[in-house]
Amino acid sequence: MQDHQPDTNPDDGPLARRYDDRGAGLVEYALLVALIVLTCVGAMTYFSEATEEKFTDSCEAIGNAMTGSSNCS
């Protein structure tokens, strides 16, 4: 089995830059994470009003059950 050796350009002499695509995976993962974050932020923005109402309703229900009054803003 042969070890993976990065390609070199033989015309550049002993100080040739090594051409390697192993770092491309990191960039792809970073772009994937950025896309997931943007999707989550977009969904939260789109559903923010309905979500806010649900959290307010939950807060009021918990406050009423524990103290008889709600202090949700």
Secondary structure, 3 states (H helix, E strand, C coil): CCCCCCEECHHHHHHCCEECCCCHHHHHHHHHHHHHHHHHHHHHHHCHHHHHHHHHHHHHHHHHHHHCCCCCC
